Amino acid sequence: MSFFDKFKAGVSDAGNKAKTLVEINRLKLQNNGKKSDIDEQLLEIGKVVFAATEAGKWPPDQESIQSYVAKIHQLNFEIEQNLLQIANLTDEKVCRGCGNSSAMNAKFCAHCGRTFEVIQVGSEEESDNLLLMETNKEDLK
């Protein structure tokens, strides 16, 4: 490989890494905005609860806070989706226990020790065969 080919490959690799970094930072910025929106929704819930307490209507009715709770659930889901996209871009997986990221091939979280779940995706026939094998093992005992 000539010098220019190596140089060209290096520049191309640097460009790809820069694109990935920009995308990751964009997703992180979105998450920060969504967390700020969650804080606003929590503040509104607090205002409704305080107003209900002041009016002597404890506990407040569910309808008054339900829209805020639904919005918080939606924002949390969007944050989780962004975190999954970030993990895919960085070839890392995120621990559901502590939120820290670990290498894709790790079986345990390096920070909290929690075991990563292994979800195997297969056809329905394979899962039926697996059930049959498990029942056959039990019959042998």
C-alpha positions as a Python dict, from the first residue, in 0.01 Angstrom:
ca = {
    (1, 'M'): (0, 0, 0),
    (2, 'S'): (145, 332, -98),
    (3, 'F'): (183, 628, 128),
    (4, 'F'): (-106, 813, -33),
    (5, 'D'): (-340, 515, 1),
    (6, 'K'): (-258, 493, 372),
    (7, 'F'): (-306, 866, 410),
    (8, 'K'): (-639, 850, 227),
    (9, 'A'): (-758, 562, 446),
    (10, 'G'): (-656, 752, 760),
    (11, 'V'): (-841, 1065, 653),
    (12, 'S'): (-1150, 861, 567),
    (13, 'D'): (-1138, 687, 906),
    (14, 'A'): (-1101, 1021, 1085),
    (15, 'G'): (-1400, 1157, 893),
    (16, 'N'): (-1615, 860, 995),
    (17, 'K'): (-1514, 898, 1358),
    (18, 'A'): (-1597, 1269, 1346),
    (19, 'K'): (-1944, 1192, 1204),
    (20, 'T'): (-2004, 939, 1480),
    (21, 'L'): (-1890, 1185, 1746),
    (22, 'V'): (-2119, 1458, 1610),
    (23, 'E'): (-2416, 1219, 1611),
    (24, 'I'): (-2342, 1107, 1968),
    (25, 'N'): (-2316, 1466, 2089),
    (26, 'R'): (-2644, 1554, 1912),
    (27, 'L'): (-2821, 1266, 2090),
    (28, 'K'): (-2671, 1365, 2425),
    (29, 'L'): (-2786, 1723, 2373),
    (30, 'Q'): (-3137, 1596, 2296),
    (31, 'N'): (-3131, 1391, 2616),
    (32, 'N'): (-3032, 1695, 2820),
    (33, 'G'): (-3324, 1887, 2673),
    (34, 'K'): (-3561, 1599, 2747),
    (35, 'K'): (-3436, 1580, 3107),
    (36, 'S'): (-3503, 1951, 3139),
    (37, 'D'): (-3857, 1891, 3007),
    (38, 'I'): (-3903, 1615, 3267),
    (39, 'D'): (-3797, 1857, 3540),
    (40, 'E'): (-4058, 2105, 3415),
    (41, 'Q'): (-4327, 1836, 3421),
    (42, 'L'): (-4230, 1738, 3776),
    (43, 'L'): (-4249, 2103, 3878),
    (44, 'E'): (-4601, 2125, 3735),
    (45, 'I'): (-4702, 1812, 3926),
    (46, 'G'): (-4566, 1973, 4241),
    (47, 'K'): (-4770, 2286, 4176),
    (48, 'V'): (-5089, 2079, 4131),
    (49, 'V'): (-5021, 1884, 4451),
    (50, 'F'): (-4948, 2201, 4645),
    (51, 'A'): (-5264, 2370, 4515),
    (52, 'A'): (-5471, 2063, 4608),
    (53, 'T'): (-5319, 2058, 4956),
    (54, 'E'): (-5387, 2427, 5005),
    (55, 'A'): (-5748, 2377, 4895),
    (56, 'G'): (-5786, 2086, 5139),
    (57, 'K'): (-5833, 1830, 4861),
    (58, 'W'): (-5577, 1570, 4954),
    (59, 'P'): (-5493, 1354, 4762),
    (60, 'P'): (-5527, 1541, 4434),
    (61, 'D'): (-5740, 1378, 4165),
    (62, 'Q'): (-5556, 1160, 3914),
    (63, 'E'): (-5691, 1350, 3614),
    (64, 'S'): (-5511, 1667, 3718),
    (65, 'I'): (-5166, 1507, 3702),
    (66, 'Q'): (-5221, 1229, 3449),
    (67, 'S'): (-5115, 1436, 3147),
    (68, 'Y'): (-4789, 1531, 3321),
    (69, 'V'): (-4717, 1169, 3412),
    (70, 'A'): (-4785, 1054, 3055),
    (71, 'K'): (-4549, 1319, 2920),
    (72, 'I'): (-4277, 1208, 3164),
    (73, 'H'): (-4317, 845, 3053),
    (74, 'Q'): (-4293, 952, 2689),
    (75, 'L'): (-3978, 1158, 2753),
    (76, 'N'): (-3816, 873, 2950),
    (77, 'F'): (-3887, 637, 2660),
    (78, 'E'): (-3730, 882, 2413),
    (79, 'I'): (-3423, 918, 2635),
    (80, 'E'): (-3390, 539, 2652),
    (81, 'Q'): (-3410, 518, 2272),
    (82, 'N'): (-3140, 783, 2236),
    (83, 'L'): (-2918, 594, 2481),
    (84, 'L'): (-2962, 278, 2277),
    (85, 'Q'): (-2863, 467, 1961),
    (86, 'I'): (-2556, 603, 2138),
    (87, 'A'): (-2464, 253, 2253),
    (88, 'N'): (-2500, 123, 1896),
    (89, 'L'): (-2279, 400, 1761),
    (90, 'T'): (-2006, 336, 2019),
    (91, 'D'): (-2027, -46, 2016),
    (92, 'E'): (-2101, -42, 2388),
    (93, 'K'): (-2395, -156, 2595),
    (94, 'V'): (-2555, 31, 2880),
    (95, 'C'): (-2617, -129, 3219),
    (96, 'R'): (-2981, -102, 3325),
    (97, 'G'): (-2872, -106, 3689),
    (98, 'C'): (-2629, 183, 3707),
    (99, 'G'): (-2648, 341, 3361),
    (100, 'N'): (-2277, 309, 3287),
    (101, 'S'): (-2154, 165, 2959),
    (102, 'S'): (-1940, -144, 2911),
    (103, 'A'): (-1779, -320, 2618),
    (104, 'M'): (-2016, -502, 2385),
    (105, 'N'): (-1872, -845, 2467),
    (106, 'A'): (-1882, -798, 2847),
    (107, 'K'): (-2104, -1033, 3043),
    (108, 'F'): (-2106, -822, 3361),
    (109, 'C'): (-2113, -449, 3426),
    (110, 'A'): (-1766, -326, 3521),
    (111, 'H'): (-1914, -66, 3756),
    (112, 'C'): (-2186, -246, 3953),
    (113, 'G'): (-2134, -614, 3866),
    (114, 'R'): (-2484, -670, 3731),
    (115, 'T'): (-2520, -947, 3474),
    (116, 'F'): (-2618, -834, 3126),
    (117, 'E'): (-2930, -1000, 2990),
    (118, 'V'): (-2881, -1217, 2684),
    (119, 'I'): (-3182, -1205, 2457),
    (120, 'Q'): (-3172, -1453, 2174),
    (121, 'V'): (-3383, -1375, 1874),
    (122, 'G'): (-3502, -1679, 1685),
    (123, 'S'): (-3796, -1818, 1500),
    (124, 'E'): (-4101, -1961, 1672),
    (125, 'E'): (-4009, -2312, 1553),
    (126, 'E'): (-3672, -2291, 1728),
    (127, 'S'): (-3836, -2190, 2056),
    (128, 'D'): (-4087, -2478, 2022),
    (129, 'N'): (-3800, -2721, 1962),
    (130, 'L'): (-3621, -2582, 2266),
    (131, 'L'): (-3931, -2641, 2478),
    (132, 'L'): (-3954, -2996, 2347),
    (133, 'M'): (-3589, -3060, 2432),
    (134, 'E'): (-3640, -2925, 2782),
    (135, 'T'): (-3945, -3143, 2841),
    (136, 'N'): (-3762, -3447, 2707),
    (137, 'K'): (-3480, -3386, 2955),
    (138, 'E'): (-3732, -3376, 3237),
    (139, 'D'): (-3889, -3701, 3119),
    (140, 'L'): (-3550, -3873, 3141),
    (141, 'K'): (-3510, -3792, 3510),
}
